[in-house]
Amino acid sequence: MTNESPRWYKSSYSTNGGNCVEIAANLAATSGIVPVRDSKQANGPVLNVSADAFSSFVAGVQAGTV
């Protein structure tokens, strides 16, 4: 278990339209999760995705299969 705080990151590909998510990838190595949240609701709910599932998602996006 770690007390590390999430460092939220929003992609540089995000526009100002407000349809963005943020991730805290810094927690992947220590906790095995990648927290995901709506950038418009910083105090809203957080979806914890396993680091493996998130990595597969990113690979799918890069390959154009997602």
CHARMM-style PDB file with segment names, atoms N, HN, CA, C and O in Angstrom:
ATOM      1  N   MET     1       0.847  -1.181   0.000  1.00  0.00      PROA
ATOM      2  CA  MET     1       0.000   0.000   0.000  1.00  0.00      PROA
ATOM      3  C   MET     1       0.891   1.242   0.000  1.00  0.00      PROA
ATOM      4  O   MET     1       1.962   1.246   0.606  1.00  0.00      PROA
ATOM      5  N   THR     2       0.453   2.262  -0.664  1.00  0.00      PROA
ATOM      6  HN  THR     2      -0.417   2.259  -1.156  1.00  0.00      PROA
ATOM      7  CA  THR     2       1.239   3.489  -0.755  1.00  0.00      PROA
ATOM      8  C   THR     2       0.391   4.689  -0.369  1.00  0.00      PROA
ATOM      9  O   THR     2      -0.834   4.672  -0.488  1.00  0.00      PROA
ATOM     10  N   ASN     3       1.061   5.717   0.090  1.00  0.00      PROA
ATOM     11  HN  ASN     3       2.056   5.731   0.187  1.00  0.00      PROA
ATOM     12  CA  ASN     3       0.381   6.973   0.407  1.00  0.00      PROA
ATOM     13  C   ASN     3       0.629   8.008  -0.676  1.00  0.00      PROA
ATOM     14  O   ASN     3       0.354   9.193  -0.489  1.00  0.00      PROA
ATOM     15  N   GLU     4       1.141   7.560  -1.794  1.00  0.00      PROA
ATOM     16  HN  GLU     4       1.364   6.597  -1.945  1.00  0.00      PROA
ATOM     17  CA  GLU     4       1.430   8.471  -2.899  1.00  0.00      PROA
ATOM     18  C   GLU     4       0.142   9.107  -3.409  1.00  0.00      PROA
ATOM     19  O   GLU     4      -0.865   8.426  -3.601  1.00  0.00      PROA
ATOM     20  N   SER     5       0.187  10.404  -3.624  1.00  0.00      PROA
ATOM     21  HN  SER     5       1.006  10.957  -3.468  1.00  0.00      PROA
ATOM     22  CA  SER     5      -0.976  11.125  -4.145  1.00  0.00      PROA
ATOM     23  C   SER     5      -1.008  11.037  -5.661  1.00  0.00      PROA
ATOM     24  O   SER     5       0.042  11.025  -6.303  1.00  0.00      PROA
ATOM     25  N   PRO     6      -2.208  10.974  -6.241  1.00  0.00      PROA
ATOM     26  CA  PRO     6      -2.296  10.949  -7.701  1.00  0.00      PROA
ATOM     27  C   PRO     6      -1.827  12.270  -8.302  1.00  0.00      PROA
ATOM     28  O   PRO     6      -2.145  13.344  -7.792  1.00  0.00      PROA
ATOM     29  N   ARG     7      -1.074  12.176  -9.383  1.00  0.00      PROA
ATOM     30  HN  ARG     7      -0.816  11.303  -9.797  1.00  0.00      PROA
ATOM     31  CA  ARG     7      -0.679  13.359 -10.155  1.00  0.00      PROA
ATOM     32  C   ARG     7      -1.492  13.300 -11.442  1.00  0.00      PROA
ATOM     33  O   ARG     7      -1.175  12.537 -12.355  1.00  0.00      PROA
ATOM     34  N   TRP     8      -2.529  14.104 -11.504  1.00  0.00      PROA
ATOM     35  HN  TRP     8      -2.786  14.723 -10.762  1.00  0.00      PROA
ATOM     36  CA  TRP     8      -3.488  14.051 -12.609  1.00  0.00      PROA
ATOM     37  C   TRP     8      -2.891  14.653 -13.865  1.00  0.00      PROA
ATOM     38  O   TRP     8      -2.181  15.657 -13.815  1.00  0.00      PROA
ATOM     39  N   TYR     9      -3.189  14.026 -14.988  1.00  0.00      PROA
ATOM     40  HN  TYR     9      -3.765  13.211 -15.029  1.00  0.00      PROA
ATOM     41  CA  TYR     9      -2.646  14.406 -16.290  1.00  0.00      PROA
ATOM     42  C   TYR     9      -3.771  14.375 -17.319  1.00  0.00      PROA
ATOM     43  O   TYR     9      -4.548  13.422 -17.386  1.00  0.00      PROA
ATOM     44  N   LYS    10      -3.839  15.425 -18.111  1.00  0.00      PROA
ATOM     45  HN  LYS    10      -3.207  16.199 -18.057  1.00  0.00      PROA
ATOM     46  CA  LYS    10      -4.794  15.476 -19.222  1.00  0.00      PROA
ATOM     47  C   LYS    10      -3.989  15.537 -20.513  1.00  0.00      PROA
ATOM     48  O   LYS    10      -3.042  16.316 -20.618  1.00  0.00      PROA
ATOM     49  N   SER    11      -4.354  14.735 -21.478  1.00  0.00      PROA
ATOM     50  HN  SER    11      -5.124  14.103 -21.393  1.00  0.00      PROA
ATOM     51  CA  SER    11      -3.622  14.653 -22.738  1.00  0.00      PROA
ATOM     52  C   SER    11      -3.529  16.008 -23.435  1.00  0.00      PROA
ATOM     53  O   SER    11      -4.456  16.817 -23.378  1.00  0.00      PROA
ATOM     54  N   SER    12      -2.412  16.236 -24.085  1.00  0.00      PROA
ATOM     55  HN  SER    12      -1.659  15.579 -24.131  1.00  0.00      PROA
ATOM     56  CA  SER    12      -2.249  17.458 -24.874  1.00  0.00      PROA
ATOM     57  C   SER    12      -3.143  17.432 -26.110  1.00  0.00      PROA
ATOM     58  O   SER    12      -3.321  18.461 -26.762  1.00  0.00      PROA
ATOM     59  N   TYR    13      -3.706  16.273 -26.439  1.00  0.00      PROA
ATOM     60  HN  TYR    13      -3.562  15.438 -25.909  1.00  0.00      PROA
ATOM     61  CA  TYR    13      -4.642  16.161 -27.559  1.00  0.00      PROA
ATOM     62  C   TYR    13      -6.040  16.628 -27.177  1.00  0.00      PROA
ATOM     63  O   TYR    13      -6.899  16.783 -28.044  1.00  0.00      PROA
ATOM     64  N   SER    14      -6.274  16.853 -25.889  1.00  0.00      PROA
ATOM     65  HN  SER    14      -5.575  16.727 -25.185  1.00  0.00      PROA
ATOM     66  CA  SER    14      -7.583  17.307 -25.430  1.00  0.00      PROA
ATOM     67  C   SER    14      -7.832  18.727 -25.904  1.00  0.00      PROA
ATOM     68  O   SER    14      -6.917  19.548 -25.967  1.00  0.00      PROA
ATOM     69  N   THR    15      -9.075  18.999 -26.233  1.00  0.00      PROA
ATOM     70  HN  THR    15      -9.818  18.332 -26.182  1.00  0.00      PROA
ATOM     71  CA  THR    15      -9.441  20.350 -26.648  1.00  0.00      PROA
ATOM     72  C   THR    15     -10.077  21.076 -25.474  1.00  0.00      PROA
ATOM     73  O   THR    15     -10.198  20.514 -24.385  1.00  0.00      PROA
ATOM     74  N   ASN    16     -10.478  22.303 -25.687  1.00  0.00      PROA
ATOM     75  HN  ASN    16     -10.379  22.759 -26.572  1.00  0.00      PROA
ATOM     76  CA  ASN    16     -11.147  23.068 -24.644  1.00  0.00      PROA
ATOM     77  C   ASN    16     -12.644  22.802 -24.611  1.00  0.00      PROA
ATOM     78  O   ASN    16     -13.382  23.519 -23.936  1.00  0.00      PROA
ATOM     79  N   GLY    17     -13.101  21.790 -25.326  1.00  0.00      PROA
ATOM     80  HN  GLY    17     -12.501  21.208 -25.875  1.00  0.00      PROA
ATOM     81  CA  GLY    17     -14.525  21.474 -25.385  1.00  0.00      PROA
ATOM     82  C   GLY    17     -15.082  20.881 -24.114  1.00  0.00      PROA
ATOM     83  O   GLY    17     -16.300  20.819 -23.949  1.00  0.00      PROA
ATOM     84  N   GLY    18     -14.227  20.443 -23.211  1.00  0.00      PROA
ATOM     85  HN  GLY    18     -13.238  20.494 -23.345  1.00  0.00      PROA
ATOM     86  CA  GLY    18     -14.691  19.930 -21.940  1.00  0.00      PROA
ATOM     87  C   GLY    18     -15.007  18.451 -21.921  1.00  0.00      PROA
ATOM     88  O   GLY    18     -15.445  17.938 -20.891  1.00  0.00      PROA
ATOM     89  N   ASN    19     -14.802  17.744 -23.022  1.00  0.00      PROA
ATOM     90  HN  ASN    19     -14.446  18.161 -23.859  1.00  0.00      PROA
ATOM     91  CA  ASN    19     -15.069  16.303 -23.063  1.00  0.00      PROA
ATOM     92  C   ASN    19     -13.768  15.541 -22.843  1.00  0.00      PROA
ATOM     93  O   ASN    19     -13.320  14.799 -23.717  1.00  0.00      PROA
ATOM     94  N   CYS    20     -13.170  15.727 -21.679  1.00  0.00      PROA
ATOM     95  HN  CYS    20     -13.535  16.330 -20.969  1.00  0.00      PROA
ATOM     96  CA  CYS    20     -11.845  15.176 -21.423  1.00  0.00      PROA
ATOM     97  C   CYS    20     -11.840  14.318 -20.165  1.00  0.00      PROA
ATOM     98  O   CYS    20     -12.666  14.483 -19.267  1.00  0.00      PROA
ATOM     99  N   VAL    21     -10.893  13.406 -20.131  1.00  0.00      PROA
ATOM    100  HN  VAL    21     -10.222  13.272 -20.861  1.00  0.00      PROA
ATOM    101  CA  VAL    21     -10.633  12.651 -18.917  1.00  0.00      PROA
ATOM    102  C   VAL    21      -9.196  12.905 -18.504  1.00  0.00      PROA
ATOM    103  O   VAL    21      -8.354  13.288 -19.317  1.00  0.00      PROA
ATOM    104  N   GLU    22      -8.936  12.686 -17.233  1.00  0.00      PROA
ATOM    105  HN  GLU    22      -9.620  12.374 -16.573  1.00  0.00      PROA
ATOM    106  CA  GLU    22      -7.590  12.792 -16.697  1.00  0.00      PROA
ATOM    107  C   GLU    22      -7.216  11.436 -16.117  1.00  0.00      PROA
ATOM    108  O   GLU    22      -8.075  10.682 -15.660  1.00  0.00      PROA
ATOM    109  N   ILE    23      -5.928  11.142 -16.144  1.00  0.00      PROA
ATOM    110  HN  ILE    23      -5.231  11.754 -16.515  1.00  0.00      PROA
ATOM    111  CA  ILE    23      -5.442   9.910 -15.542  1.00  0.00      PROA
ATOM    112  C   ILE    23      -4.327  10.239 -14.554  1.00  0.00      PROA
ATOM    113  O   ILE    23      -3.695  11.292 -14.642  1.00  0.00      PROA
ATOM    114  N   ALA    24      -4.099   9.339 -13.627  1.00  0.00      PROA
ATOM    115  HN  ALA    24      -4.613   8.484 -13.555  1.00  0.00      PROA
ATOM    116  CA  ALA    24      -2.992   9.470 -12.678  1.00  0.00      PROA
ATOM    117  C   ALA    24      -2.106   8.239 -12.835  1.00  0.00      PROA
ATOM    118  O   ALA    24      -2.131   7.332 -12.003  1.00  0.00      PROA
ATOM    119  N   ALA    25      -1.326   8.220 -13.908  1.00  0.00      PROA
ATOM    120  HN  ALA    25      -1.306   8.957 -14.584  1.00  0.00      PROA
ATOM    121  CA  ALA    25      -0.504   7.057 -14.241  1.00  0.00      PROA
ATOM    122  C   ALA    25       0.628   6.826 -13.246  1.00  0.00      PROA
ATOM    123  O   ALA    25       1.212   5.743 -13.221  1.00  0.00      PROA
ATOM    124  N   ASN    26       0.944   7.817 -12.433  1.00  0.00      PROA
ATOM    125  HN  ASN    26       0.469   8.697 -12.453  1.00  0.00      PROA
ATOM    126  CA  ASN    26       2.031   7.654 -11.472  1.00  0.00      PROA
ATOM    127  C   ASN    26       1.738   6.563 -10.444  1.00  0.00      PROA
ATOM    128  O   ASN    26       2.661   6.083  -9.787  1.00  0.00      PROA
ATOM    129  N   LEU    27       0.483   6.163 -10.291  1.00  0.00      PROA
ATOM    130  HN  LEU    27      -0.267   6.553 -10.825  1.00  0.00      PROA
ATOM    131  CA  LEU    27       0.137   5.138  -9.308  1.00  0.00      PROA
ATOM    132  C   LEU    27       0.231   3.723  -9.869  1.00  0.00      PROA
ATOM    133  O   LEU    27       0.120   2.760  -9.110  1.00  0.00      PROA
ATOM    134  N   ALA    28       0.430   3.574 -11.165  1.00  0.00      PROA
ATOM    135  HN  ALA    28       0.520   4.356 -11.781  1.00  0.00      PROA
ATOM    136  CA  ALA    28       0.434   2.248 -11.791  1.00  0.00      PROA
ATOM    137  C   ALA    28       1.528   1.342 -11.224  1.00  0.00      PROA
ATOM    138  O   ALA    28       1.267   0.173 -10.939  1.00  0.00      PROA
ATOM    139  N   ALA    29       2.722   1.852 -11.059  1.00  0.00      PROA
ATOM    140  HN  ALA    29       2.933   2.801 -11.290  1.00  0.00      PROA
ATOM    141  CA  ALA    29       3.834   1.016 -10.601  1.00  0.00      PROA
ATOM    142  C   ALA    29       3.685   0.587  -9.145  1.00  0.00      PROA
ATOM    143  O   ALA    29       4.054  -0.532  -8.791  1.00  0.00      PROA
ATOM    144  N   THR    30       3.154   1.455  -8.307  1.00  0.00      PROA
ATOM    145  HN  THR    30       2.854   2.365  -8.595  1.00  0.00      PROA
ATOM    146  CA  THR    30       3.069   1.144  -6.880  1.00  0.00      PROA
ATOM    147  C   THR    30       1.783   0.447  -6.473  1.00  0.00      PROA
ATOM    148  O   THR    30       1.767  -0.306  -5.499  1.00  0.00      PROA
ATOM    149  N   SER    31       0.694   0.693  -7.215  1.00  0.00      PROA
ATOM    150  HN  SER    31       0.707   1.305  -8.005  1.00  0.00      PROA
ATOM    151  CA  SER    31      -0.590   0.121  -6.802  1.00  0.00      PROA
ATOM    152  C   SER    31      -1.230  -0.772  -7.855  1.00  0.00      PROA
ATOM    153  O   SER    31      -2.188  -1.488  -7.563  1.00  0.00      PROA
ATOM    154  N   GLY    32      -0.707  -0.735  -9.082  1.00  0.00      PROA
ATOM    155  HN  GLY    32       0.071  -0.153  -9.319  1.00  0.00      PROA
ATOM    156  CA  GLY    32      -1.276  -1.554 -10.145  1.00  0.00      PROA
ATOM    157  C   GLY    32      -2.572  -1.021 -10.718  1.00  0.00      PROA
ATOM    158  O   GLY    32      -3.275  -1.733 -11.435  1.00  0.00      PROA
ATOM    159  N   ILE    33      -2.899   0.239 -10.406  1.00  0.00      PROA
ATOM    160  HN  ILE    33      -2.328   0.818  -9.824  1.00  0.00      PROA
ATOM    161  CA  ILE    33      -4.116   0.851 -10.941  1.00  0.00      PROA
ATOM    162  C   ILE    33      -3.790   2.169 -11.627  1.00  0.00      PROA
ATOM    163  O   ILE    33      -2.782   2.813 -11.338  1.00  0.00      PROA
ATOM    164  N   VAL    34      -4.674   2.549 -12.545  1.00  0.00      PROA
ATOM    165  HN  VAL    34      -5.494   2.026 -12.780  1.00  0.00      PROA
ATOM    166  CA  VAL    34      -4.609   3.861 -13.183  1.00  0.00      PROA
ATOM    167  C   VAL    34      -5.955   4.527 -12.921  1.00  0.00      PROA
ATOM    168  O   VAL    34      -6.947   4.180 -13.563  1.00  0.00      PROA
ATOM    169  N   PRO    35      -6.007   5.482 -11.985  1.00  0.00      PROA
ATOM    170  CA  PRO    35      -7.257   6.194 -11.740  1.00  0.00      PROA
ATOM    171  C   PRO    35      -7.613   7.078 -12.939  1.00  0.00      PROA
ATOM    172  O   PRO    35      -6.741   7.700 -13.546  1.00  0.00      PROA
ATOM    173  N   VAL    36      -8.902   7.123 -13.266  1.00  0.00      PROA
ATOM    174  HN  VAL    36      -9.610   6.618 -12.773  1.00  0.00      PROA
ATOM    175  CA  VAL    36      -9.416   7.921 -14.381  1.00  0.00      PROA
ATOM    176  C   VAL    36     -10.572   8.752 -13.852  1.00  0.00      PROA
ATOM    177  O   VAL    36     -11.411   8.245 -13.107  1.00  0.00      PROA
ATOM    178  N   ARG    37     -10.624  10.038 -14.233  1.00  0.00      PROA
ATOM    179  HN  ARG    37      -9.942  10.450 -14.838  1.00  0.00      PROA
ATOM    180  CA  ARG    37     -11.728  10.894 -13.795  1.00  0.00      PROA
ATOM    181  C   ARG    37     -12.100  11.877 -14.897  1.00  0.00      PROA
ATOM    182  O   ARG    37     -11.335  12.096 -15.837  1.00  0.00      PROA
ATOM    183  N   ASP    38     -13.274  12.459 -14.769  1.00  0.00      PROA
ATOM    184  HN  ASP    38     -13.895  12.281 -14.005  1.00  0.00      PROA
ATOM    185  CA  ASP    38     -13.754  13.504 -15.670  1.00  0.00      PROA
ATOM    186  C   ASP    38     -13.017  14.791 -15.319  1.00  0.00      PROA
ATOM    187  O   ASP    38     -13.019  15.209 -14.161  1.00  0.00      PROA
ATOM    188  N   SER    39     -12.394  15.413 -16.293  1.00  0.00      PROA
ATOM    189  HN  SER    39     -12.392  15.073 -17.233  1.00  0.00      PROA
ATOM    190  CA  SER    39     -11.615  16.622 -16.014  1.00  0.00      PROA
ATOM    191  C   SER    39     -12.473  17.788 -15.543  1.00  0.00      PROA
ATOM    192  O   SER    39     -11.967  18.706 -14.896  1.00  0.00      PROA
ATOM    193  N   LYS    40     -13.767  17.763 -15.858  1.00  0.00      PROA
ATOM    194  HN  LYS    40     -14.178  17.017 -16.383  1.00  0.00      PROA
ATOM    195  CA  LYS    40     -14.663  18.842 -15.420  1.00  0.00      PROA
ATOM    196  C   LYS    40     -15.112  18.657 -13.979  1.00  0.00      PROA
ATOM    197  O   LYS    40     -15.610  19.600 -13.363  1.00  0.00      PROA
ATOM    198  N   GLN    41     -14.945  17.463 -13.434  1.00  0.00      PROA
ATOM    199  HN  GLN    41     -14.540  16.697 -13.934  1.00  0.00      PROA
ATOM    200  CA  GLN    41     -15.402  17.167 -12.080  1.00  0.00      PROA
ATOM    201  C   GLN    41     -14.249  16.603 -11.253  1.00  0.00      PROA
ATOM    202  O   GLN    41     -14.222  15.417 -10.924  1.00  0.00      PROA
ATOM    203  N   ALA    42     -13.311  17.468 -10.931  1.00  0.00      PROA
ATOM    204  HN  ALA    42     -13.333  18.431 -11.199  1.00  0.00      PROA
ATOM    205  CA  ALA    42     -12.115  17.032 -10.208  1.00  0.00      PROA
ATOM    206  C   ALA    42     -12.444  16.392  -8.861  1.00  0.00      PROA
ATOM    207  O   ALA    42     -11.682  15.555  -8.377  1.00  0.00      PROA
ATOM    208  N   ASN    43     -13.542  16.765  -8.261  1.00  0.00      PROA
ATOM    209  HN  ASN    43     -14.161  17.446  -8.654  1.00  0.00      PROA
ATOM    210  CA  ASN    43     -13.942  16.184  -6.981  1.00  0.00      PROA
ATOM    211  C   ASN    43     -14.981  15.086  -7.152  1.00  0.00      PROA
ATOM    212  O   ASN    43     -15.529  14.588  -6.169  1.00  0.00      PROA
ATOM    213  N   GLY    44     -15.251  14.710  -8.387  1.00  0.00      PROA
ATOM    214  HN  GLY    44     -14.806  15.114  -9.186  1.00  0.00      PROA
ATOM    215  CA  GLY    44     -16.244  13.682  -8.678  1.00  0.00      PROA
ATOM    216  C   GLY    44     -15.672  12.283  -8.527  1.00  0.00      PROA
ATOM    217  O   GLY    44     -14.578  12.103  -7.994  1.00  0.00      PROA
ATOM    218  N   PRO    45     -16.418  11.299  -8.998  1.00  0.00      PROA
ATOM    219  CA  PRO    45     -15.982   9.906  -8.849  1.00  0.00      PROA
ATOM    220  C   PRO    45     -14.746   9.591  -9.688  1.00  0.00      PROA
ATOM    221  O   PRO    45     -14.476  10.226 -10.707  1.00  0.00      PROA
ATOM    222  N   VAL    46     -14.016   8.598  -9.227  1.00  0.00      PROA
ATOM    223  HN  VAL    46     -14.236   8.082  -8.399  1.00  0.00      PROA
ATOM    224  CA  VAL    46     -12.804   8.134  -9.900  1.00  0.00      PROA
ATOM    225  C   VAL    46     -13.001   6.663 -10.255  1.00  0.00      PROA
ATOM    226  O   VAL    46     -13.434   5.866  -9.423  1.00  0.00      PROA
ATOM    227  N   LEU    47     -12.684   6.317 -11.481  1.00  0.00      PROA
ATOM    228  HN  LEU    47     -12.332   6.965 -12.157  1.00  0.00      PROA
ATOM    229  CA  LEU    47     -12.737   4.936 -11.941  1.00  0.00      PROA
ATOM    230  C   LEU    47     -11.320   4.370 -11.871  1.00  0.00      PROA
ATOM    231  O   LEU    47     -10.419   4.862 -12.550  1.00  0.00      PROA
ATOM    232  N   ASN    48     -11.126   3.346 -11.058  1.00  0.00      PROA
ATOM    233  HN  ASN    48     -11.858   2.946 -10.506  1.00  0.00      PROA
ATOM    234  CA  ASN    48      -9.811   2.712 -10.946  1.00  0.00      PROA
ATOM    235  C   ASN    48      -9.733   1.552 -11.926  1.00  0.00      PROA
ATOM    236  O   ASN    48     -10.467   0.571 -11.806  1.00  0.00      PROA
ATOM    237  N   VAL    49      -8.835   1.675 -12.893  1.00  0.00      PROA
ATOM    238  HN  VAL    49      -8.238   2.471 -12.990  1.00  0.00      PROA
ATOM    239  CA  VAL    49      -8.651   0.674 -13.942  1.00  0.00      PROA
ATOM    240  C   VAL    49      -7.323  -0.030 -13.679  1.00  0.00      PROA
ATOM    241  O   VAL    49      -6.337   0.617 -13.329  1.00  0.00      PROA
ATOM    242  N   SER    50      -7.293  -1.342 -13.844  1.00  0.00      PROA
ATOM    243  HN  SER    50      -8.095  -1.869 -14.128  1.00  0.00      PROA
ATOM    244  CA  SER    50      -6.018  -2.038 -13.650  1.00  0.00      PROA
ATOM    245  C   SER    50      -5.007  -1.515 -14.672  1.00  0.00      PROA
ATOM    246  O   SER    50      -5.365  -1.146 -15.790  1.00  0.00      PROA
ATOM    247  N   ALA    51      -3.748  -1.493 -14.266  1.00  0.00      PROA
ATOM    248  HN  ALA    51      -3.457  -1.792 -13.357  1.00  0.00      PROA
ATOM    249  CA  ALA    51      -2.697  -1.000 -15.159  1.00  0.00      PROA
ATOM    250  C   ALA    51      -2.631  -1.833 -16.436  1.00  0.00      PROA
ATOM    251  O   ALA    51      -2.391  -1.291 -17.515  1.00  0.00      PROA
ATOM    252  N   ASP    52      -2.841  -3.142 -16.327  1.00  0.00      PROA
ATOM    253  HN  ASP    52      -3.036  -3.583 -15.451  1.00  0.00      PROA
ATOM    254  CA  ASP    52      -2.821  -4.003 -17.514  1.00  0.00      PROA
ATOM    255  C   ASP    52      -3.957  -3.661 -18.470  1.00  0.00      PROA
ATOM    256  O   ASP    52      -3.752  -3.582 -19.681  1.00  0.00      PROA
ATOM    257  N   ALA    53      -5.160  -3.459 -17.925  1.00  0.00      PROA
ATOM    258  HN  ALA    53      -5.327  -3.524 -16.941  1.00  0.00      PROA
ATOM    259  CA  ALA    53      -6.311  -3.119 -18.767  1.00  0.00      PROA
ATOM    260  C   ALA    53      -6.108  -1.761 -19.426  1.00  0.00      PROA
ATOM    261  O   ALA    53      -6.446  -1.586 -20.597  1.00  0.00      PROA
ATOM    262  N   PHE    54      -5.562  -0.803 -18.690  1.00  0.00      PROA
ATOM    263  HN  PHE    54      -5.287  -0.946 -17.739  1.00  0.00      PROA
ATOM    264  CA  PHE    54      -5.331   0.524 -19.257  1.00  0.00      PROA
ATOM    265  C   PHE    54      -4.293   0.454 -20.373  1.00  0.00      PROA
ATOM    266  O   PHE    54      -4.447   1.095 -21.413  1.00  0.00      PROA
ATOM    267  N   SER    55      -3.246  -0.319 -20.155  1.00  0.00      PROA
ATOM    268  HN  SER    55      -3.121  -0.840 -19.311  1.00  0.00      PROA
ATOM    269  CA  SER    55      -2.214  -0.489 -21.180  1.00  0.00      PROA
ATOM    270  C   SER    55      -2.800  -1.108 -22.449  1.00  0.00      PROA
ATOM    271  O   SER    55      -2.462  -0.693 -23.558  1.00  0.00      PROA
ATOM    272  N   SER    56      -3.674  -2.095 -22.286  1.00  0.00      PROA
ATOM    273  HN  SER    56      -3.948  -2.431 -21.385  1.00  0.00      PROA
ATOM    274  CA  SER    56      -4.331  -2.715 -23.445  1.00  0.00      PROA
ATOM    275  C   SER    56      -5.225  -1.721 -24.168  1.00  0.00      PROA
ATOM    276  O   SER    56      -5.283  -1.714 -25.398  1.00  0.00      PROA
ATOM    277  N   PHE    57      -5.925  -0.881 -23.409  1.00  0.00      PROA
ATOM    278  HN  PHE    57      -5.878  -0.887 -22.410  1.00  0.00      PROA
ATOM    279  CA  PHE    57      -6.778   0.148 -24.001  1.00  0.00      PROA
ATOM    280  C   PHE    57      -5.946   1.116 -24.840  1.00  0.00      PROA
ATOM    281  O   PHE    57      -6.297   1.410 -25.983  1.00  0.00      PROA
ATOM    282  N   VAL    58      -4.853   1.608 -24.278  1.00  0.00      PROA
ATOM    283  HN  VAL    58      -4.568   1.369 -23.349  1.00  0.00      PROA
ATOM    284  CA  VAL    58      -3.991   2.553 -24.997  1.00  0.00      PROA
ATOM    285  C   VAL    58      -3.424   1.901 -26.258  1.00  0.00      PROA
ATOM    286  O   VAL    58      -3.374   2.536 -27.311  1.00  0.00      PROA
ATOM    287  N   ALA    59      -3.002   0.653 -26.162  1.00  0.00      PROA
ATOM    288  HN  ALA    59      -3.043   0.137 -25.306  1.00  0.00      PROA
ATOM    289  CA  ALA    59      -2.481  -0.052 -27.341  1.00  0.00      PROA
ATOM    290  C   ALA    59      -3.556  -0.177 -28.414  1.00  0.00      PROA
ATOM    291  O   ALA    59      -3.263  -0.050 -29.603  1.00  0.00      PROA
ATOM    292  N   GLY    60      -4.797  -0.425 -28.006  1.00  0.00      PROA
ATOM    293  HN  GLY    60      -5.035  -0.528 -27.040  1.00  0.00      PROA
ATOM    294  CA  GLY    60      -5.899  -0.511 -28.959  1.00  0.00      PROA
ATOM    295  C   GLY    60      -6.180   0.811 -29.640  1.00  0.00      PROA
ATOM    296  O   GLY    60      -6.458   0.853 -30.838  1.00  0.00      PROA
ATOM    297  N   VAL    61      -6.107   1.890 -28.879  1.00  0.00      PROA
ATOM    298  HN  VAL    61      -5.881   1.856 -27.905  1.00  0.00      PROA
ATOM    299  CA  VAL    61      -6.308   3.225 -29.461  1.00  0.00      PROA
ATOM    300  C   VAL    61      -5.200   3.524 -30.465  1.00  0.00      PROA
ATOM    301  O   VAL    61      -5.466   4.010 -31.564  1.00  0.00      PROA
ATOM    302  N   GLN    62      -3.969   3.233 -30.089  1.00  0.00      PROA
ATOM    303  HN  GLN    62      -3.753   2.838 -29.196  1.00  0.00      PROA
ATOM    304  CA  GLN    62      -2.841   3.495 -30.985  1.00  0.00      PROA
ATOM    305  C   GLN    62      -2.920   2.660 -32.262  1.00  0.00      PROA
ATOM    306  O   GLN    62      -2.496   3.107 -33.328  1.00  0.00      PROA
ATOM    307  N   ALA    63      -3.461   1.453 -32.152  1.00  0.00      PROA
ATOM    308  HN  ALA    63      -3.806   1.090 -31.287  1.00  0.00      PROA
ATOM    309  CA  ALA    63      -3.581   0.569 -33.317  1.00  0.00      PROA
ATOM    310  C   ALA    63      -4.825   0.863 -34.143  1.00  0.00      PROA
ATOM    311  O   ALA    63      -4.985   0.338 -35.245  1.00  0.00      PROA
ATOM    312  N   GLY    64      -5.710   1.708 -33.604  1.00  0.00      PROA
ATOM    313  HN  GLY    64      -5.580   2.135 -32.708  1.00  0.00      PROA
ATOM    314  CA  GLY    64      -6.937   2.046 -34.313  1.00  0.00      PROA
ATOM    315  C   GLY    64      -8.018   0.990 -34.203  1.00  0.00      PROA
ATOM    316  O   GLY    64      -8.956   0.978 -35.000  1.00  0.00      PROA
ATOM    317  N   THR    65      -7.900   0.108 -33.231  1.00  0.00      PROA
ATOM    318  HN  THR    65      -7.138   0.118 -32.584  1.00  0.00      PROA
ATOM    319  CA  THR    65      -8.901  -0.946 -33.061  1.00  0.00      PROA
ATOM    320  C   THR    65      -9.928  -0.622 -31.988  1.00  0.00      PROA
ATOM    321  O   THR    65     -10.873  -1.385 -31.786  1.00  0.00      PROA
ATOM    322  N   VAL    66      -9.758   0.481 -31.309  1.00  0.00      PROA
ATOM    323  HN  VAL    66      -8.991   1.101 -31.474  1.00  0.00      PROA
ATOM    324  CA  VAL    66     -10.712   0.906 -30.267  1.00  0.00      PROA
ATOM    325  C   VAL    66     -11.348   2.199 -30.700  1.00  0.00      PROA
ATOM    326  OT1 VAL    66     -12.184   2.747 -29.982  1.00  0.00      PROA
TER     327      VAL     66
END
